[in-house]
C-alpha cells in the first residue's frame, strides 16, 4: 500500500510493477472536471492528485491528456462492461440503478444510461454495497423469502429521480461499443501468454 504523496509519484512509478486503485468512501472534487459541487461530500484532494499522477504515468499519458479525459474513460469503461455483461445474460433492462460516490455525478448517469440504453436512478446511500450483501445473505440463508421486503428498508428510501438516457449520445456509443468488444477480444492472446508466465 502506497501513501498518497503526489510529490513521490515518480519515485513510486519506478519502484513498482503495477498499481491497483481501490477507490474508497470519498468523492472526487467536481472542480477537477470543471463542475460545481452538487453533493460531493468527503473529498480527498491529496489522494486524488496522487492517484491521477501515478495513473497517468502507468498509462503513458502526456500533458495533453486532461483529467476529464481520464475520468470520462473510466466511466465509459464501466458502461461498456455493464452493457457487455447484460447482453451476455440476455438481460433486458429498462432501468439501471447505480450507487456509490461517483453515482451522484450527472456525467456518470448520462454515460451509463447512454451506453446501456437505460434510464438511470441513483440509490443515494453510502453503505449500499454492504446493504446489498446483507440482502443477498438474508435471502440465501432463508431469513427473508425474497428481496421485495428488503427493498422497502434498504433501497426505496434512498431512490432519487429517474433520468432518461440521451438518444444522440447513445447512437455514438453503440458504434464505439463494437470497437470495445474487438479490443478486448484481441487481448485474449496477451492474457493467455501473461497467465503462462505468472
C-alpha positions in Angstrom: 0.0 0.0 0.0 1.5 3.3 -1.1 1.0 6.6 0.9 -0.8 9.2 -1.2 2.0 11.6 -1.7 1.8 13.4 -5.1 5.5 14.5 -4.8 6.6 10.8 -4.7 4.6 9.7 -7.8 7.7 9.5 -10.0 9.6 7.5 -7.3 6.7 5.0 -6.8 6.3 4.6 -10.6 9.9 3.4 -10.8 9.6 1.2 -7.7 6.6 -1.0 -8.5 5.5 -3.1 -11.5 1.8 -2.2 -11.3 -0.9 -0.4 -9.3 -4.4 -1.1 -8.1 -6.5 2.0 -7.3 -9.1 0.7 -4.9 -11.4 3.7 -4.6 -12.9 4.3 -1.2 -15.5 6.2 0.8 -14.7 9.6 -0.8 -15.6 11.7 -3.8 -13.5 13.3 -6.5 -13.7 17.0 -6.3 -16.0 18.1 -9.2 -13.7 21.1 -9.8 -11.3 18.6 -11.4 -13.6 18.2 -14.3 -14.8 21.8 -14.3 -18.1 21.2 -12.5 -19.7 22.7 -9.4 -20.0 20.7 -6.2 -23.6 19.4 -6.1 -23.3 16.7 -3.5 -19.7 15.6 -3.3 -19.1 15.1 0.5 -15.9 13.5 1.5 -13.2 15.0 -0.8 -9.6 13.9 -0.5 -7.7 16.2 -2.9 -4.2 14.9 -2.0 -5.1 11.3 -2.6 -6.9 12.2 -5.9 -4.0 14.2 -7.1 -1.6 11.3 -6.3 -3.8 8.7 -8.0 -4.2 10.8 -11.1 -0.4 11.4 -11.4 0.6 7.8 -11.0 -2.3 6.6 -13.2 -1.1 8.9 -16.0 2.4 7.5 -15.6 1.3 3.9 -15.9 -0.8 4.6 -19.0 1.9 6.6 -20.6 -0.2 9.7 -20.9 1.2 13.1 -21.5 0.4 16.7 -20.6 -2.2 17.0 -23.4 -4.3 14.4 -21.6 -6.8 16.2 -19.3 -8.1 14.8 -16.1 -11.6 15.0 -17.6 -10.4 12.6 -20.3 -9.3 10.1 -17.7 -12.4 10.3 -15.6 -14.6 10.0 -18.7 -12.7 7.0 -20.0 -13.2 5.2 -16.6 -17.0 5.9 -16.7 -17.2 4.7 -20.3 -15.3 1.5 -19.5 -17.8 0.8 -16.7 -20.6 1.5 -19.1 -19.2 -0.8 -21.8 -18.6 -3.6 -19.2 -22.2 -3.2 -17.9 -23.6 -3.4 -21.5 -21.4 -6.4 -22.3 -22.4 -8.2 -19.2 -26.1 -7.6 -19.6 -26.0 -8.7 -23.3 -24.2 -11.9 -22.3 -27.1 -12.7 -19.9 -29.8 -11.6 -22.3 -30.9 -9.1 -19.6 -33.5 -6.7 -21.0 -33.4 -3.8 -18.6 -35.2 -0.5 -18.8 -33.9 1.0 -15.6 -30.3 0.9 -14.3 -29.9 1.7 -10.6 -26.5 2.9 -9.6 -24.8 3.6 -6.3 -21.5 4.7 -4.8 -19.9 8.1 -4.6 -19.5 8.6 -8.3 -23.1 7.7 -9.0 -24.1 11.2 -7.8 -22.3 12.7 -10.9 -24.8 13.6 -13.6 -22.0 12.7 -16.1 -21.7 9.1 -15.0 -25.5 8.8 -15.1 -25.6 10.2 -18.6 -22.8 8.0 -19.8 -24.0 4.8 -18.2 -27.6 5.4 -19.4 -26.5 6.2 -23.0 -24.2 3.2 -23.3 -26.7 0.7 -21.9 -29.7 2.4 -23.4 -31.4 2.5 -20.0 -33.0 5.1 -17.7 -30.8 5.6 -14.6 -31.7 6.0 -11.0 -29.3 6.7 -8.1 -29.6 4.8 -4.8 -28.1 7.6 -2.6 -26.9 5.5 0.4 -23.2 5.4 1.1 -23.3 1.9 2.5 -25.4 0.4 -0.3 -22.7 -2.2 -1.2 -22.8 -3.6 2.4 -26.6 -3.4 2.3 -26.7 -5.3 -0.9 -24.5 -8.1 0.6 -26.8 -8.3 3.6 -29.9 -8.5 1.3 -28.3 -11.4 -0.7 -27.3 -13.1 2.5 -30.8 -12.8 4.1 -32.4 -14.4 1.1 -29.8 -17.0 0.6 -30.0 -18.2 4.3 -33.8 -18.1 4.3 -34.1 -15.2 6.7 -36.2 -13.5 4.0 -38.2 -15.1 1.3 -37.4 -12.5 -1.4 -36.0 -9.1 -2.0 -39.2 -7.1 -2.0 -39.5 -6.5 1.7 -35.8 -5.8 2.0 -36.0 -3.2 -0.8 -38.5 -1.3 1.3 -35.9 -0.9 4.0 -32.6 -0.6 2.2 -33.4 0.7 -1.3 -36.7 2.5 -1.7 -36.0 5.3 0.9 -32.8 6.2 -0.9 -34.0 6.4 -4.5 -33.5 9.6 -6.4 -35.4 10.7 -9.6 -35.3 8.6 -12.7 -33.3 10.1 -15.6 -33.9 9.3 -19.3 -30.9 8.5 -21.5 -29.7 10.6 -24.3 -30.6 9.0 -27.7 -27.9 11.0 -29.7 -25.1 10.1 -27.3 -26.4 6.5 -27.2 -26.0 6.2 -31.0 -22.4 7.3 -30.8 -21.7 4.8 -28.0 -23.4 1.9 -29.9 -20.8 2.4 -32.7 -17.8 2.6 -30.3 -19.1 -0.4 -28.3 -18.1 -2.7 -31.3 -14.5 -1.3 -31.1 -14.5 -2.0 -27.4 -15.5 -5.7 -27.9 -13.0 -6.1 -30.7 -10.3 -4.6 -28.4 -10.8 -7.0 -25.5 -11.1 -10.0 -27.9 -7.7 -9.0 -29.3 -6.3 -9.1 -25.8 -7.1 -12.8 -25.3 -3.7 -13.8 -26.7 -1.9 -11.4 -24.4 -3.8 -12.7 -21.4 -3.0 -16.3 -22.3 0.7 -15.6 -22.5 0.6 -13.5 -19.4 -1.1 -16.3 -17.4 1.5 -18.8 -18.6 4.3 -16.5 -17.1 2.7 -15.9 -13.7 
